[in-house]
Amino acid sequence: MNVIQVVRKSAVNTRNDLIGELLVWSWSSICLILSVGLLTVSTAMGSAQRNTPPPFFLSCKSLETGLVQKDVRNLCDVLQMKLQNHFPNHAVKQVEGPPHPVGEGIYGKLVVQALRSDHVSGFLMWRNLETGQNYEGPSIQVDGMDDAPKQRLYEGFADGMLKVSTPPWEK
Protein backbone atom coordinates (compact mmCIF):
# COMPACT_ATOMS: atom_id res chain seq x y z
CA MET A 1 0.00 0.00 0.00
CA ASN A 2 2.77 2.38 0.69
CA VAL A 3 4.08 1.99 -2.83
CA ILE A 4 0.69 2.75 -4.35
CA GLN A 5 0.27 5.82 -2.18
CA VAL A 6 3.70 7.13 -3.14
CA VAL A 7 3.01 6.63 -6.83
CA ARG A 8 -0.41 8.23 -6.52
CA LYS A 9 1.08 11.15 -4.54
CA SER A 10 3.88 11.46 -7.09
CA ALA A 11 1.40 11.48 -9.98
CA VAL A 12 -0.61 14.23 -8.27
CA ASN A 13 2.54 16.29 -7.68
CA THR A 14 3.63 15.78 -11.28
CA ARG A 15 0.21 16.82 -12.56
CA ASN A 16 0.21 19.93 -10.31
CA ASP A 17 3.74 20.77 -11.40
CA LEU A 18 2.71 20.36 -15.04
CA ILE A 19 -0.34 22.58 -14.57
CA GLY A 20 1.85 25.14 -12.78
CA GLU A 21 4.40 25.09 -15.59
CA LEU A 22 1.66 25.46 -18.20
CA LEU A 23 0.24 28.45 -16.34
CA VAL A 24 3.67 30.05 -16.09
CA TRP A 25 4.36 29.33 -19.76
CA SER A 26 0.94 30.68 -20.76
CA TRP A 27 1.42 33.85 -18.71
CA SER A 28 4.87 34.36 -20.24
CA SER A 29 3.43 33.86 -23.71
CA ILE A 30 0.65 36.35 -23.06
CA CYS A 31 3.16 38.93 -21.80
CA LEU A 32 5.38 38.38 -24.84
CA ILE A 33 2.46 38.66 -27.25
CA LEU A 34 1.23 41.83 -25.55
CA SER A 35 4.66 43.45 -25.54
CA VAL A 36 5.21 42.64 -29.24
CA GLY A 37 1.74 43.98 -30.02
CA LEU A 38 2.35 47.20 -28.12
CA LEU A 39 5.73 47.67 -29.80
CA THR A 40 4.10 47.21 -33.20
CA VAL A 41 1.33 49.69 -32.40
CA SER A 42 3.74 52.31 -31.02
CA THR A 43 6.04 51.92 -34.05
CA ALA A 44 3.09 52.32 -36.41
CA MET A 45 1.89 55.41 -34.54
CA GLY A 46 5.37 56.92 -34.64
CA SER A 47 5.58 56.28 -38.37
CA ALA A 48 2.15 57.82 -38.90
CA GLN A 49 3.16 60.91 -36.95
CA ARG A 50 6.35 61.31 -38.97
CA ASN A 51 4.40 60.93 -42.25
CA THR A 52 1.99 63.73 -41.35
CA PRO A 53 2.73 66.82 -43.45
CA PRO A 54 3.96 69.80 -41.46
CA PRO A 55 1.42 72.49 -40.58
CA PHE A 56 1.10 75.84 -42.34
CA PHE A 57 1.13 78.92 -40.14
CA LEU A 58 -0.38 82.03 -41.74
CA SER A 59 -0.25 85.63 -40.57
CA CYS A 60 -1.46 88.74 -42.33
CA LYS A 61 -0.20 92.29 -42.08
CA SER A 62 -0.96 95.47 -43.94
CA LEU A 63 1.54 98.03 -45.18
CA GLU A 64 -1.05 100.83 -45.30
CA THR A 65 -1.87 102.22 -41.87
CA GLY A 66 -5.36 103.34 -42.87
CA LEU A 67 -6.64 99.87 -43.73
CA VAL A 68 -9.54 98.51 -41.75
CA GLN A 69 -8.10 95.57 -39.79
CA LYS A 70 -11.41 93.73 -40.01
CA ASP A 71 -11.08 93.70 -43.82
CA VAL A 72 -7.48 92.46 -43.58
CA ARG A 73 -8.63 89.72 -41.18
CA ASN A 74 -11.47 88.73 -43.55
CA LEU A 75 -9.01 88.55 -46.45
CA CYS A 76 -6.72 86.41 -44.29
CA ASP A 77 -9.65 84.09 -43.42
CA VAL A 78 -10.40 83.59 -47.13
CA LEU A 79 -6.73 82.88 -47.88
CA GLN A 80 -6.59 80.40 -44.99
CA MET A 81 -9.64 78.58 -46.36
CA LYS A 82 -8.16 78.49 -49.89
CA LEU A 83 -4.81 77.22 -48.55
CA GLN A 84 -6.59 74.48 -46.60
CA ASN A 85 -8.47 73.42 -49.75
CA HIS A 86 -5.29 73.56 -51.86
CA PHE A 87 -3.21 71.59 -49.31
CA PRO A 88 -5.82 69.34 -47.62
CA ASN A 89 -3.22 67.19 -45.84
CA HIS A 90 -1.73 70.18 -44.00
CA ALA A 91 -3.29 71.91 -41.02
CA VAL A 92 -3.49 75.64 -41.77
CA LYS A 93 -3.52 77.89 -38.70
CA GLN A 94 -3.63 81.65 -38.40
CA VAL A 95 -1.03 83.12 -36.07
CA GLU A 96 0.15 86.62 -35.11
CA GLY A 97 3.74 85.93 -36.14
CA PRO A 98 6.21 83.09 -36.68
CA PRO A 99 5.61 80.24 -34.24
CA HIS A 100 7.97 79.92 -31.29
CA PRO A 101 9.88 77.77 -30.75
CA VAL A 102 10.72 77.47 -34.40
CA GLY A 103 10.38 73.87 -35.46
CA GLU A 104 8.51 71.96 -38.05
CA GLY A 105 6.12 73.63 -40.46
CA ILE A 106 5.76 76.35 -43.02
CA TYR A 107 5.17 79.98 -42.12
CA GLY A 108 3.47 82.26 -44.62
CA LYS A 109 2.90 85.96 -44.19
CA LEU A 110 0.46 87.80 -46.41
CA VAL A 111 1.60 91.38 -46.85
CA VAL A 112 -1.37 93.49 -47.94
CA GLN A 113 -0.17 96.50 -49.92
CA ALA A 114 -3.60 97.97 -50.69
CA LEU A 115 -7.15 97.01 -49.82
CA ARG A 116 -10.20 98.91 -51.01
CA SER A 117 -13.73 97.89 -51.94
CA ASP A 118 -12.65 97.41 -55.58
CA HIS A 119 -8.93 96.59 -55.28
CA VAL A 120 -6.57 94.25 -53.41
CA SER A 121 -2.81 93.99 -53.83
CA GLY A 122 -0.19 92.14 -51.88
CA PHE A 123 2.31 89.30 -51.79
CA LEU A 124 3.15 86.22 -49.75
CA MET A 125 6.41 85.60 -47.94
CA TRP A 126 7.11 81.98 -47.03
CA ARG A 127 9.57 80.41 -44.62
CA ASN A 128 10.28 76.70 -44.21
CA LEU A 129 10.67 76.51 -40.43
CA GLU A 130 12.69 73.32 -40.56
CA THR A 131 15.32 74.38 -43.12
CA GLY A 132 15.13 78.16 -42.77
CA GLN A 133 14.58 78.50 -46.53
CA ASN A 134 12.75 81.72 -47.52
CA TYR A 135 10.66 82.46 -50.57
CA GLU A 136 8.92 85.68 -51.50
CA GLY A 137 6.20 85.42 -54.09
CA PRO A 138 5.39 88.11 -56.61
CA SER A 139 3.03 90.94 -55.81
CA ILE A 140 -0.38 90.60 -57.42
CA GLN A 141 -3.39 92.84 -57.63
CA VAL A 142 -7.00 92.05 -58.27
CA ASP A 143 -9.52 94.69 -59.29
CA GLY A 144 -13.26 94.36 -59.01
CA MET A 145 -16.32 96.51 -59.35
CA ASP A 146 -17.46 98.89 -56.65
CA ASP A 147 -20.77 97.06 -56.22
CA ALA A 148 -19.29 93.54 -56.18
CA PRO A 149 -19.23 91.73 -52.84
CA LYS A 150 -15.88 91.93 -51.07
CA GLN A 151 -15.96 88.16 -50.55
CA ARG A 152 -15.72 87.57 -54.30
CA LEU A 153 -12.84 90.05 -54.56
CA TYR A 154 -11.04 88.32 -51.67
CA GLU A 155 -11.59 84.88 -53.21
CA GLY A 156 -10.20 86.06 -56.56
CA PHE A 157 -7.15 87.48 -54.80
CA ALA A 158 -6.59 84.28 -52.79
CA ASP A 159 -6.95 82.12 -55.92
CA GLY A 160 -4.43 84.35 -57.71
CA MET A 161 -2.03 84.06 -54.77
CA LEU A 162 -2.14 80.28 -54.86
CA LYS A 163 -1.43 80.28 -58.60
CA VAL A 164 1.72 82.41 -58.36
CA SER A 165 2.96 82.11 -54.81
CA THR A 166 2.96 78.62 -53.36
CA PRO A 167 6.27 77.81 -51.68
CA PRO A 168 8.64 75.97 -54.05
CA TRP A 169 9.12 73.05 -51.64
CA GLU A 170 5.36 72.33 -51.77
CA LYS A 171 4.88 72.20 -55.56
C-alpha positions in Angstrom: 0.0 0.0 0.0 2.8 2.4 0.7 4.1 2.0 -2.8 0.7 2.8 -4.4 0.3 5.8 -2.2 3.7 7.1 -3.1 3.0 6.6 -6.8 -0.4 8.2 -6.5 1.1 11.1 -4.5 3.9 11.5 -7.1 1.4 11.5 -10.0 -0.6 14.2 -8.3 2.5 16.3 -7.7 3.6 15.8 -11.3 0.2 16.8 -12.6 0.2 19.9 -10.3 3.7 20.8 -11.4 2.7 20.4 -15.0 -0.3 22.6 -14.6 1.8 25.1 -12.8 4.4 25.1 -15.6 1.7 25.5 -18.2 0.2 28.5 -16.3 3.7 30.1 -16.1 4.4 29.3 -19.8 0.9 30.7 -20.8 1.4 33.9 -18.7 4.9 34.4 -20.2 3.4 33.9 -23.7 0.7 36.4 -23.1 3.2 38.9 -21.8 5.4 38.4 -24.8 2.5 38.7 -27.3 1.2 41.8 -25.6 4.7 43.4 -25.5 5.2 42.6 -29.2 1.7 44.0 -30.0 2.4 47.2 -28.1 5.7 47.7 -29.8 4.1 47.2 -33.2 1.3 49.7 -32.4 3.7 52.3 -31.0 6.0 51.9 -34.0 3.1 52.3 -36.4 1.9 55.4 -34.5 5.4 56.9 -34.6 5.6 56.3 -38.4 2.2 57.8 -38.9 3.2 60.9 -36.9 6.3 61.3 -39.0 4.4 60.9 -42.3 2.0 63.7 -41.4 2.7 66.8 -43.5 4.0 69.8 -41.5 1.4 72.5 -40.6 1.1 75.8 -42.3 1.1 78.9 -40.1 -0.4 82.0 -41.7 -0.3 85.6 -40.6 -1.5 88.7 -42.3 -0.2 92.3 -42.1 -1.0 95.5 -43.9 1.5 98.0 -45.2 -1.0 100.8 -45.3 -1.9 102.2 -41.9 -5.4 103.3 -42.9 -6.6 99.9 -43.7 -9.5 98.5 -41.7 -8.1 95.6 -39.8 -11.4 93.7 -40.0 -11.1 93.7 -43.8 -7.5 92.5 -43.6 -8.6 89.7 -41.2 -11.5 88.7 -43.5 -9.0 88.6 -46.5 -6.7 86.4 -44.3 -9.7 84.1 -43.4 -10.4 83.6 -47.1 -6.7 82.9 -47.9 -6.6 80.4 -45.0 -9.6 78.6 -46.4 -8.2 78.5 -49.9 -4.8 77.2 -48.6 -6.6 74.5 -46.6 -8.5 73.4 -49.7 -5.3 73.6 -51.9 -3.2 71.6 -49.3 -5.8 69.3 -47.6 -3.2 67.2 -45.8 -1.7 70.2 -44.0 -3.3 71.9 -41.0 -3.5 75.6 -41.8 -3.5 77.9 -38.7 -3.6 81.7 -38.4 -1.0 83.1 -36.1 0.2 86.6 -35.1 3.7 85.9 -36.1 6.2 83.1 -36.7 5.6 80.2 -34.2 8.0 79.9 -31.3 9.9 77.8 -30.7 10.7 77.5 -34.4 10.4 73.9 -35.5 8.5 72.0 -38.0 6.1 73.6 -40.5 5.8 76.4 -43.0 5.2 80.0 -42.1 3.5 82.3 -44.6 2.9 86.0 -44.2 0.5 87.8 -46.4 1.6 91.4 -46.8 -1.4 93.5 -47.9 -0.2 96.5 -49.9 -3.6 98.0 -50.7 -7.1 97.0 -49.8 -10.2 98.9 -51.0 -13.7 97.9 -51.9 -12.6 97.4 -55.6 -8.9 96.6 -55.3 -6.6 94.3 -53.4 -2.8 94.0 -53.8 -0.2 92.1 -51.9 2.3 89.3 -51.8 3.1 86.2 -49.8 6.4 85.6 -47.9 7.1 82.0 -47.0 9.6 80.4 -44.6 10.3 76.7 -44.2 10.7 76.5 -40.4 12.7 73.3 -40.6 15.3 74.4 -43.1 15.1 78.2 -42.8 14.6 78.5 -46.5 12.8 81.7 -47.5 10.7 82.5 -50.6 8.9 85.7 -51.5 6.2 85.4 -54.1 5.4 88.1 -56.6 3.0 90.9 -55.8 -0.4 90.6 -57.4 -3.4 92.8 -57.6 -7.0 92.1 -58.3 -9.5 94.7 -59.3 -13.3 94.4 -59.0 -16.3 96.5 -59.4 -17.5 98.9 -56.7 -20.8 97.1 -56.2 -19.3 93.5 -56.2 -19.2 91.7 -52.8 -15.9 91.9 -51.1 -16.0 88.2 -50.6 -15.7 87.6 -54.3 -12.8 90.1 -54.6 -11.0 88.3 -51.7 -11.6 84.9 -53.2 -10.2 86.1 -56.6 -7.2 87.5 -54.8 -6.6 84.3 -52.8 -6.9 82.1 -55.9 -4.4 84.3 -57.7 -2.0 84.1 -54.8 -2.1 80.3 -54.9 -1.4 80.3 -58.6 1.7 82.4 -58.4 3.0 82.1 -54.8 3.0 78.6 -53.4 6.3 77.8 -51.7 8.6 76.0 -54.0 9.1 73.1 -51.6 5.4 72.3 -51.8 4.9 72.2 -55.6 
